[in-house]
Amino acid sequence: MSIPRKKSTATPGATTTATPAPNQLNKQASSTTGIYQQSVLLRSRLARIPDFAPFLAFSQSGPRASLDVVSQLWQTFSFGVPLCALFNLLGNSKIVDIGAPDTGQLQNLSMHDRKRAVAKFIMAIGTLRDNSHPDDAFSTLSITEVVNLQDTNGFVKLVACLLHLLDRLPEHVWSTELEQSLAEISTPYDNTPSKEVRTPQAVERGNIIRELIETERKYVQDLEAMLVCIPQSLV
């Protein structure tokens, strides 16, 4: 008499689903990681570099004056020349030849000249990534990502790249006298204890506002992470 064998519960061709590892979507939202907050941080640091002052003034002039900080920086960097001028501050050994920077002529640059300047910047950054500083901070950029004002993913990468580039600038390019004239982004609520007596209604209203802000911040952070991760997974 043979002992009956148990039926296998495994389905032919089925694969075991592994528990997903923690990723960017599991990270807690921060008030400093969003594209807006990073743009404000970048602008405040650029404001401390006297040689970059003309380009910073250009970003807040003309049709850009009424735009938010993200759009101001994005449009300014899309001209390419400000990027090269910023890279040139690293020193004589890493010069990108762009001629004499003239912010008055930026608006009149043709798309060909813009792309040419952006290409020079990308190639120069490539030398840092491949030779002197082999790390992930200098993300691989394309000309389209910088020039195309519709590609948020490209601008996120560009801001991260520029913040890392600023960390490598020599001390003499920074002003020790100029104070930051651009206010840092502040949260609409304060987490520090207050001596003021608050009514239960005021406490509840503050908690609701805090929850709304944190939820929206996490939502935006997840969208930005998806913009970076999804294209990479499709490659």
trRosetta pair geometry for C-beta under 8 A, 3 or more apart (Angstrom, degrees):
i j d omega theta_ij theta_ji phi_ij phi_ji
10 14 6.3 -155 -176 54 76 119
11 14 4.0 75 72 -24 96 130
20 23 7.0 -54 160 -11 110 113
22 26 4.7 -100 -152 63 81 150
23 26 5.8 104 53 8 51 100
23 225 7.8 130 138 170 97 136
23 229 7.4 64 172 -114 130 158
24 27 5.7 -40 -161 6 44 118
24 222 7.8 146 122 -122 92 54
24 225 3.7 -180 124 -147 133 135
24 228 7.6 59 1 67 175 120
24 229 6.3 -161 29 -46 134 135
25 222 5.4 55 -127 -128 84 97
25 225 5.9 -172 -68 96 66 149
25 226 7.7 51 -78 -60 109 84
27 221 7.3 -109 86 147 102 135
27 225 7.9 154 35 -77 115 149
28 218 7.6 -61 -163 -103 45 108
29 33 7.2 -146 -161 53 55 121
29 34 8.0 26 -164 -55 98 99
29 214 6.2 153 67 -165 128 69
29 217 4.3 131 159 116 143 99
29 218 3.8 -115 -38 -80 133 68
29 220 7.9 84 -134 56 128 82
29 221 4.8 -175 -114 3 90 147
30 33 4.3 82 61 -5 105 109
30 34 7.9 -160 81 -20 67 75
30 217 7.8 -144 62 156 19 129
30 221 7.6 101 30 -94 64 147
31 34 7.7 -42 -163 7 30 107
31 37 6.3 151 154 -101 54 154
31 185 7.5 -164 163 110 98 114
31 187 5.5 -58 -128 -74 150 112
31 217 6.9 -45 -92 -143 56 153
32 37 5.0 -150 -137 145 34 140
32 38 7.4 93 169 -69 61 66
32 41 7.1 64 -159 -52 93 138
33 37 6.7 33 35 67 21 131
33 38 7.1 13 -165 -51 25 106
33 221 6.0 44 100 -117 116 117
34 37 4.6 88 57 13 85 102
34 38 6.7 -154 91 -5 41 89
34 217 6.5 -99 -55 -151 131 84
34 220 5.5 27 -126 113 117 127
34 221 6.2 -91 -86 -76 79 79
34 224 7.1 169 -137 -18 58 152
35 38 5.8 -55 -142 40 29 111
35 39 6.2 33 156 -23 63 106
35 70 6.2 52 135 -113 103 130
35 152 7.1 -52 -98 -171 167 104
35 155 7.1 62 -154 108 127 108
35 156 5.7 -78 -101 -95 109 89
35 159 7.0 140 -146 22 74 159
35 220 7.7 -117 17 162 93 114
35 224 6.0 179 -37 -103 104 137
36 39 5.7 -56 -151 34 29 112
36 40 6.5 29 152 -18 64 104
36 68 7.4 -44 -127 157 104 130
36 69 7.0 100 -156 63 72 108
36 70 5.9 -68 -103 -49 65 118
36 185 7.1 111 129 -98 95 156
37 40 5.7 -52 -149 35 34 112
37 41 6.4 36 151 -19 65 105
37 185 5.3 -114 -117 50 75 154
38 41 5.5 -51 -148 37 34 114
38 42 6.3 37 152 -21 65 104
38 156 7.9 74 69 -138 153 67
38 159 5.1 93 132 145 121 140
38 160 7.4 -27 -172 -69 147 66
38 163 7.1 -79 -168 -48 99 143
39 42 5.6 -51 -146 35 32 113
39 43 6.3 31 155 -17 65 105
39 69 4.8 148 127 119 117 105
39 70 4.7 -133 -48 -88 173 65
39 73 5.5 -166 -154 26 104 144
39 159 6.2 -76 -80 -119 66 142
40 43 5.9 -54 -146 38 30 109
40 44 6.3 29 156 -19 64 107
40 69 5.6 78 -79 97 67 166
40 182 7.5 -162 -162 140 77 120
40 184 6.5 107 146 -149 121 52
40 185 4.5 106 78 -31 171 108
41 44 5.9 -57 -147 36 29 110
41 45 6.5 23 156 -15 64 107
41 163 7.0 26 111 -109 115 124
41 184 7.7 38 -88 -134 63 93
42 45 6.0 -62 -152 38 30 107
42 46 6.2 29 153 -19 66 109
42 73 6.6 73 96 -131 128 160
42 159 5.7 -108 -47 -151 150 93
42 162 6.0 53 -139 99 126 123
42 163 5.9 -94 -92 -74 93 90
42 166 7.7 178 -136 -20 72 148
43 46 5.6 -55 -144 38 33 112
43 47 6.4 42 154 -30 64 102
43 56 7.2 123 -153 -137 82 109
43 59 7.9 -141 -120 101 110 153
43 69 5.6 -96 -19 -160 152 121
43 72 7.8 44 -96 88 136 122
43 73 6.3 -119 -70 -68 100 125
43 182 5.7 -72 124 109 107 169
44 47 5.6 -46 -153 23 32 118
44 48 7.6 30 150 -18 57 100
44 180 5.1 19 -163 -148 95 129
44 182 5.1 -137 -95 78 74 111
44 184 6.1 12 -77 -87 160 77
45 48 6.0 -55 -164 28 40 110
45 49 7.6 33 144 -18 64 103
45 163 7.5 104 38 -123 157 73
45 166 5.4 54 141 -177 139 161
46 49 5.7 -59 -160 29 46 111
46 52 5.3 -98 -169 114 90 144
46 55 8.0 -85 177 87 129 105
46 56 5.5 162 128 -84 116 122
46 86 8.0 -51 -119 -109 105 124
46 166 7.7 -99 -71 -99 65 135
47 53 7.8 66 -142 -103 48 75
47 56 6.2 138 -91 -158 64 164
47 178 7.3 -146 143 141 79 128
47 180 5.7 93 88 -135 131 67
47 181 5.9 -143 -179 37 140 84
47 182 5.3 -178 -42 6 158 112
48 174 5.5 8 137 -152 107 86
48 175 5.3 -146 -174 41 65 91
48 178 5.9 173 -129 88 58 113
48 180 6.6 -38 -60 -82 99 77
49 52 4.2 40 97 19 114 114
49 53 7.3 -158 96 -41 62 69
49 89 7.1 -21 -160 -122 134 166
49 169 7.5 -39 -103 155 128 168
49 173 5.7 4 -136 149 98 96
49 174 6.3 -55 -90 -103 69 52
49 175 7.0 -174 -98 -10 18 92
50 53 5.5 -22 -161 -21 43 119
50 173 8.0 -150 37 -177 79 59
50 175 5.2 103 -38 -63 98 117
50 178 7.0 161 -70 -17 88 145
51 85 7.4 -159 141 164 102 105
51 89 6.3 159 76 -94 143 117
51 173 6.4 -60 18 -154 124 94
52 55 5.3 -56 -171 44 70 112
52 56 5.8 72 131 -26 86 104
52 82 7.5 76 -148 -158 94 94
52 85 6.9 142 -106 119 77 115
52 86 6.3 41 -100 -92 124 86
52 89 7.7 -43 -50 -49 104 146
53 56 5.5 -59 -144 38 33 112
53 57 6.2 34 158 -20 68 104
54 57 5.7 -54 -148 36 31 111
54 58 6.4 37 150 -24 64 104
54 101 7.3 143 81 124 137 117
54 103 4.6 -156 155 -21 108 140
55 58 5.3 -48 -148 32 36 118
55 59 6.6 42 151 -26 64 99
55 76 6.3 114 175 179 91 127
55 81 8.0 -161 -105 105 121 90
55 82 4.2 124 -151 -117 144 113
55 85 6.5 170 -42 70 144 145
55 86 8.0 -92 57 -52 163 96
55 101 7.7 -47 -59 169 106 138
55 103 6.1 -161 -84 -95 52 120
56 59 5.6 -46 -153 26 35 115
56 60 7.1 11 154 -1 61 107
57 60 6.2 -73 -155 47 34 97
57 61 6.1 37 150 -33 69 118
57 103 7.3 70 74 152 97 168
58 61 5.6 -63 -141 29 32 117
58 64 7.9 51 145 47 56 145
58 76 6.1 125 102 -124 101 113
58 82 7.7 -150 65 -73 134 128
58 103 4.5 -138 -66 -164 132 124
58 106 6.1 49 -164 41 150 154
59 64 5.9 -105 179 132 43 150
59 72 4.4 85 167 166 97 97
59 73 6.0 21 -151 -83 143 46
59 75 7.3 142 -136 72 76 91
59 76 4.0 -42 -94 -53 96 147
60 64 6.3 -112 -113 108 17 103
60 65 5.7 64 172 -111 59 63
60 72 6.1 19 -78 -150 61 140
61 64 6.4 35 61 55 40 101
61 65 6.0 12 -138 -64 16 97
62 65 6.5 162 62 -21 27 97
62 107 7.1 107 -41 -89 176 141
63 66 7.8 -60 -178 31 44 93
63 67 7.8 46 135 -27 66 114
64 67 5.1 -57 -159 23 58 123
64 71 7.1 -169 -143 121 86 93
64 72 5.0 108 175 -119 114 76
64 75 5.7 -155 -100 71 123 143
64 76 7.2 65 -132 -53 168 92
67 71 3.9 -103 172 88 128 126
67 72 5.1 162 88 -57 111 77
67 75 7.4 70 73 3 169 135
68 71 5.3 88 56 15 72 101
68 72 7.0 -134 100 -9 34 94
69 72 5.5 -53 -142 36 33 116
69 73 6.3 25 164 -12 67 107
70 73 6.5 -64 -151 41 24 101
70 74 5.9 22 156 -20 63 117
70 155 7.4 76 -171 150 95 147
71 74 5.6 -57 -138 40 29 114
71 75 6.0 25 165 -16 66 108
72 75 6.4 -61 -148 37 21 103
72 76 6.3 15 157 -15 60 114
73 76 5.7 -61 -145 40 30 110
73 77 6.0 22 163 -13 69 111
73 159 7.6 67 124 -94 142 101
74 77 6.3 -60 -144 40 23 103
74 78 6.4 32 155 -31 60 107
74 149 6.0 106 143 -132 119 89
74 155 5.3 -21 -112 -120 109 136
75 78 5.7 -52 -151 23 30 118
75 79 7.9 39 152 -27 57 92
75 149 6.7 21 -87 -108 70 132
76 79 6.4 -49 -175 13 38 110
76 82 5.6 16 152 8 94 161
77 80 7.7 70 170 -65 50 26
77 82 5.8 -98 -102 75 52 119
77 83 5.6 75 -154 -57 85 102
77 146 6.6 -102 132 -166 100 98
77 158 6.4 134 136 158 154 143
77 162 7.9 -91 -112 -62 144 147
78 114 6.6 11 146 -174 69 131
78 118 7.7 -17 -158 -75 41 130
78 146 6.1 165 -113 149 60 73
78 147 5.2 105 -158 -128 93 45
78 149 6.2 -33 -77 -69 156 93
79 82 6.2 73 67 3 104 96
79 106 5.0 13 -164 -166 161 103
79 109 5.7 108 -153 46 97 147
79 114 5.4 -94 -147 -122 40 101
79 117 7.0 -2 138 72 58 147
80 83 5.7 -63 -160 33 38 113
80 84 6.5 30 153 -16 73 106
80 109 7.8 -150 40 150 105 159
80 113 7.5 -162 53 133 138 63
80 114 4.8 155 -3 -165 119 54
80 115 7.0 -139 -60 -57 147 8
80 116 7.0 110 143 71 167 52
80 117 2.7 123 130 90 125 108
80 118 4.0 -96 -105 -45 107 68
80 119 7.8 -3 -139 12 134 57
80 120 7.5 88 177 40 114 96
80 121 6.4 -160 -158 -6 76 125
80 146 7.4 90 -86 129 76 134
80 147 7.8 -5 -54 -82 100 95
81 84 5.7 -56 -149 37 36 110
81 85 6.2 37 155 -21 69 106
81 98 5.6 139 -134 179 79 142
81 101 5.9 142 167 -127 116 93
81 106 6.2 -130 46 -110 136 97
81 109 7.2 -161 -18 -72 122 157
81 117 5.0 -54 -61 -158 55 159
82 85 5.5 -53 -143 37 33 113
82 86 6.3 35 156 -21 65 105
82 101 8.0 94 -87 -147 48 132
82 106 7.9 31 -37 -121 96 140
83 86 5.8 -56 -152 34 29 111
83 87 6.5 28 152 -18 64 106
83 117 7.0 130 53 143 102 98
83 118 6.6 60 47 -111 149 59
83 121 4.1 5 125 -109 121 160
83 146 7.6 -15 -50 -161 159 144
83 162 7.8 -100 -125 -93 85 112
84 87 5.6 -55 -148 37 33 111
84 88 6.3 41 152 -28 65 103
84 96 4.4 -122 -153 98 96 132
84 98 4.3 118 115 -48 147 142
84 117 5.5 -99 -20 -169 130 94
84 120 5.7 22 -97 96 121 119
84 121 5.2 -114 -70 -72 69 96
84 124 7.5 114 -122 10 72 151
85 88 5.7 -49 -150 27 32 117
85 89 7.5 44 150 -31 57 94
85 98 6.7 -88 -60 57 71 149
85 101 5.0 35 -88 -79 131 152
86 89 6.0 -44 -168 11 38 115
86 162 7.0 1 135 -140 156 102
86 165 6.8 76 138 122 112 138
87 90 6.2 -25 178 -6 54 113
87 94 6.8 -110 160 135 89 109
87 96 5.3 41 89 1 126 129
87 121 5.9 176 -20 -132 144 82
87 124 5.2 80 172 114 154 147
87 125 7.2 -102 -109 -61 132 78
87 165 6.9 -65 -98 -164 68 141
88 94 7.5 -173 -123 102 37 79
88 95 5.6 39 -130 -131 89 63
88 96 5.8 -110 -68 36 88 81
88 98 7.5 -108 -46 17 135 112
89 169 5.4 0 120 -132 114 113
89 170 7.6 -145 154 31 81 85
89 173 4.8 73 -173 -120 119 157
90 93 7.8 -82 116 64 100 77
90 94 4.4 -20 86 65 128 136
90 165 7.8 -80 -69 -170 110 92
90 168 6.5 3 -118 119 101 105
90 169 6.5 -103 -92 -109 55 61
90 170 7.4 112 -156 -13 36 90
91 94 5.8 68 63 25 75 95
91 170 6.4 82 -64 -22 102 129
92 95 6.0 -11 -156 -40 42 112
94 124 6.6 102 179 -165 94 109
94 127 7.3 -175 -132 88 100 135
94 128 7.8 40 -136 -65 142 99
96 120 5.0 123 -168 150 119 114
96 121 6.5 41 -148 -85 172 55
96 124 4.9 -62 -74 -62 121 149
97 120 7.7 -113 56 -154 60 147
98 101 6.4 36 105 -73 119 82
98 117 6.1 56 -124 -126 116 102
98 120 7.0 170 -76 88 93 157
102 105 4.4 43 100 17 113 109
102 106 7.4 -166 100 -37 61 73
103 106 5.3 -22 -155 -12 48 122
105 108 5.4 -67 -164 47 62 109
105 109 6.8 88 139 -54 80 81
106 109 5.8 -32 -163 -11 40 115
109 113 4.6 -121 -167 85 95 123
109 114 5.3 114 127 -59 123 85
109 117 7.8 -29 -167 -2 150 136
110 113 4.8 95 55 8 78 99
110 114 7.0 -137 97 -6 42 87
111 114 5.4 -51 -146 35 36 116
111 115 6.3 34 157 -17 67 105
111 147 7.5 86 -156 -167 89 138
112 115 6.1 -58 -150 38 27 107
112 116 6.3 30 151 -23 63 109
113 116 5.4 -52 -145 34 33 116
113 117 6.5 33 156 -18 65 103
114 117 6.0 -58 -153 36 29 107
114 118 6.4 26 152 -16 65 108
114 147 6.1 112 128 -116 118 115
115 118 5.6 -53 -144 40 34 112
115 119 6.1 40 154 -25 66 105
115 143 5.2 50 -151 -174 90 134
115 147 5.9 -18 -88 -63 80 153
116 119 5.7 -51 -149 32 29 114
116 120 6.7 31 151 -20 61 102
117 120 5.7 -51 -153 32 34 112
117 121 6.6 34 150 -18 64 104
118 121 5.6 -55 -152 36 35 112
118 122 6.3 34 152 -20 68 106
118 143 5.1 115 106 -132 125 80
118 146 4.8 173 -148 86 133 142
118 147 6.0 -108 -21 -52 167 98
119 122 5.7 -53 -146 36 32 111
119 123 6.4 30 156 -17 65 106
119 143 5.6 -12 -72 -85 80 120
120 123 5.9 -56 -148 38 30 109
120 124 6.3 30 154 -20 64 108
121 124 5.7 -57 -148 37 30 111
121 125 6.3 30 155 -18 66 106
121 146 7.9 129 74 -120 130 172
122 125 5.8 -52 -146 37 30 111
122 126 6.4 41 149 -28 61 104
122 141 5.2 -129 -117 79 107 103
122 142 7.5 52 -126 -121 156 17
122 143 6.8 -98 -14 -68 151 69
122 146 7.6 -140 -61 -14 113 143
123 126 5.3 -49 -153 27 34 120
123 127 7.2 39 150 -24 61 94
124 127 5.9 -46 -162 21 38 111
124 128 7.4 34 145 -13 62 99
125 128 5.7 -52 -161 33 43 112
125 129 6.4 37 147 -17 72 107
125 138 5.2 -176 173 -164 101 122
125 141 7.1 37 73 24 149 117
125 161 6.5 11 -148 -175 147 128
125 165 7.5 -68 -112 -83 102 123
126 129 5.6 -56 -143 39 36 109
126 130 5.8 16 165 -6 71 114
126 138 7.8 178 -88 141 31 131
127 130 6.3 -60 -131 47 25 97
127 131 5.4 -18 -178 21 65 121
127 132 7.1 41 139 4 75 100
128 131 7.0 -67 -114 53 13 82
128 132 5.4 -46 -139 54 55 108
128 133 5.0 -5 171 38 82 106
128 138 5.6 142 92 -58 109 165
128 165 7.9 123 60 -106 175 86
128 168 7.7 140 -146 79 140 175
129 133 6.6 -42 -99 83 30 80
129 134 6.6 70 171 -116 49 45
129 135 7.3 -110 -136 51 69 52
129 138 4.0 -131 -75 83 106 128
129 140 7.8 172 136 -74 174 68
130 134 6.7 31 -146 -96 20 86
131 134 7.6 171 49 -56 6 86
133 137 7.5 -40 140 49 124 114
133 138 7.0 103 94 -6 112 126
133 168 7.5 -90 -46 -93 157 146
135 138 7.0 95 75 14 77 84
136 139 7.2 27 173 -81 66 68
137 160 7.0 -143 -165 150 67 95
137 161 7.1 131 147 -114 71 51
137 164 4.0 145 161 -121 126 162
138 161 5.6 71 -131 -133 55 94
138 164 6.4 -133 -64 91 68 141
138 165 7.8 83 -96 -64 98 87
139 157 4.3 -101 82 -160 148 107
139 160 6.5 56 -6 83 122 119
139 161 5.7 -104 32 -67 85 106
141 145 5.5 -132 -162 70 78 131
141 146 6.1 52 171 -44 125 107
141 154 6.9 90 -144 -154 89 88
141 157 6.0 168 -91 119 90 125
141 158 6.3 75 -112 -83 138 79
141 161 6.7 -44 -43 -37 127 164
142 145 4.7 100 57 -1 81 104
142 146 7.5 -161 90 -2 46 84
142 154 7.2 -82 53 -117 83 120
143 146 6.1 -66 -157 40 34 103
143 147 5.8 9 160 -2 74 118
144 147 6.1 -66 -130 49 28 97
144 148 5.0 17 177 -12 70 122
144 151 6.9 83 136 -14 83 157
144 154 7.3 -132 108 -88 64 156
145 148 6.6 -40 -109 42 15 102
145 151 5.2 -111 -133 110 57 146
145 153 7.0 -78 -138 95 109 82
145 154 2.6 -176 -173 -124 88 127
145 155 7.7 -159 166 -37 82 46
145 157 6.7 -10 159 55 143 128
145 158 7.1 173 130 -44 104 107
146 154 6.1 -132 -55 161 39 124
146 155 8.0 116 -119 -85 45 59
146 158 5.9 115 -105 -87 86 139
148 151 4.6 61 95 -2 113 111
148 154 6.7 90 64 33 95 156
151 154 4.0 44 115 9 117 116
151 155 6.9 149 99 -14 69 83
152 155 5.7 -57 -151 38 40 109
152 156 6.3 45 152 -24 70 102
152 224 7.5 -105 139 -115 119 76
152 227 5.8 -65 91 -148 102 163
153 156 5.8 -52 -151 31 31 113
153 157 6.7 28 153 -14 63 106
153 227 4.1 -155 -82 157 96 107
153 228 6.0 162 -142 -77 99 56
153 231 6.7 74 -169 2 168 141
154 157 5.8 -58 -153 38 33 110
154 158 6.2 33 151 -22 67 108
155 158 5.3 -52 -144 36 36 115
155 159 6.3 38 157 -21 68 101
156 159 6.1 -53 -149 33 28 109
156 160 6.6 25 154 -14 61 108
156 224 5.9 150 -107 -161 150 105
156 227 6.7 117 12 94 148 130
156 228 6.6 -99 98 -66 142 109
157 160 5.9 -58 -150 39 31 110
157 161 6.2 34 152 -22 65 109
157 228 7.5 140 -63 -111 95 104
158 161 5.5 -56 -149 36 31 115
158 162 6.3 27 156 -18 67 106
159 162 5.8 -56 -145 37 30 108
159 163 6.3 32 156 -20 65 105
160 163 5.9 -52 -147 34 30 111
160 164 6.6 26 155 -14 62 107
161 164 6.0 -63 -156 39 29 108
161 165 6.3 31 148 -23 66 107
162 165 5.2 -50 -144 34 36 115
162 166 6.4 42 154 -24 66 99
163 166 5.8 -48 -152 29 32 114
163 167 7.0 39 148 -24 59 100
164 167 5.6 -46 -158 24 39 117
164 168 7.2 28 149 -12 63 105
165 168 5.9 -66 -160 38 38 107
165 169 7.2 55 145 -43 67 91
166 169 5.7 -31 -154 -1 43 117
169 173 5.0 -79 167 54 120 137
169 174 7.1 122 108 -44 121 93
170 173 5.8 101 69 -4 75 99
171 174 6.0 -63 -166 31 47 109
175 178 3.9 32 113 21 144 107
178 181 7.6 -58 179 -26 98 98
180 183 8.0 127 128 -85 106 25
180 184 7.5 33 130 -45 149 87
183 186 7.5 -44 154 -18 110 105
187 190 7.3 147 83 -79 103 43
187 191 7.9 18 82 -20 148 93
187 213 7.3 101 -162 157 96 154
188 209 6.8 -107 108 161 120 123
188 213 6.3 -166 43 -88 114 148
189 206 6.2 126 -137 -159 132 92
189 209 6.0 142 -58 107 132 117
189 210 5.4 -79 54 -83 164 88
189 213 7.0 -168 9 17 114 155
190 194 7.2 90 92 -57 123 111
194 198 7.2 73 79 -36 124 116
198 202 4.4 -123 -172 88 97 126
198 203 5.3 119 120 -57 123 84
198 206 7.6 -17 -176 -7 153 139
199 202 4.6 96 54 5 78 102
199 203 7.1 -142 94 -5 42 86
200 203 5.6 -54 -147 36 35 113
200 204 6.2 34 156 -18 67 106
201 204 5.8 -55 -147 38 29 110
201 205 6.3 30 153 -19 64 107
202 205 5.7 -53 -145 37 31 112
202 206 6.3 33 154 -20 63 106
203 206 5.8 -56 -151 35 29 111
203 207 6.4 29 153 -19 64 105
204 207 5.7 -54 -148 35 32 111
204 208 6.4 33 153 -20 65 105
205 208 5.8 -54 -150 34 32 112
205 209 6.4 31 153 -17 65 106
206 209 5.7 -54 -147 37 32 110
206 210 6.2 34 154 -21 66 107
207 210 5.6 -53 -146 36 31 114
207 211 6.3 31 155 -19 64 106
208 211 5.8 -56 -149 36 29 110
208 212 6.4 30 153 -19 64 106
209 212 5.7 -55 -149 35 31 112
209 213 6.3 28 155 -18 66 107
210 213 5.9 -57 -148 37 29 108
210 214 6.2 22 158 -13 66 110
211 214 6.0 -57 -142 41 29 106
211 215 6.0 29 159 -20 64 110
212 215 5.9 -59 -147 37 26 110
212 216 6.3 19 159 -13 64 110
213 216 6.0 -60 -146 40 27 105
213 217 6.1 29 155 -22 64 110
214 217 5.6 -53 -142 37 30 114
214 218 6.3 31 157 -19 64 105
215 218 5.9 -56 -150 36 29 109
215 219 6.4 32 150 -22 63 106
216 219 5.4 -51 -148 33 35 116
216 220 6.4 33 155 -17 66 103
217 220 6.0 -54 -149 37 31 108
217 221 6.3 32 152 -19 64 108
218 221 5.5 -54 -145 38 32 114
218 222 6.3 35 155 -21 65 104
219 222 5.9 -55 -151 34 28 110
219 223 6.6 29 151 -19 62 105
220 223 5.6 -52 -150 34 34 113
220 224 6.5 33 153 -18 66 104
221 224 5.8 -55 -150 37 32 110
221 225 6.4 33 152 -19 65 105
222 225 5.6 -53 -147 36 34 112
222 226 6.3 36 153 -21 65 104
223 226 5.7 -54 -149 35 31 112
223 227 6.6 37 151 -25 64 102
224 227 5.6 -48 -151 28 34 115
224 228 6.9 25 153 -12 63 104
225 228 6.0 -63 -156 39 34 106
225 229 5.8 13 158 -7 73 117
226 229 6.0 -62 -127 47 30 99
226 230 5.3 26 179 -22 71 116
227 230 7.0 -36 -114 31 14 105
227 231 7.5 8 173 -6 46 108
228 231 7.3 -78 -170 36 21 99
228 232 6.9 7 153 -11 60 118
229 232 5.8 -69 -155 40 34 111
229 233 6.2 30 156 -21 72 109
230 233 5.8 -57 -147 34 32 109
230 234 6.6 29 157 -20 64 107
231 234 5.8 -61 -152 34 34 111
231 235 7.1 48 150 -38 64 94
232 235 5.9 -39 -159 7 39 116
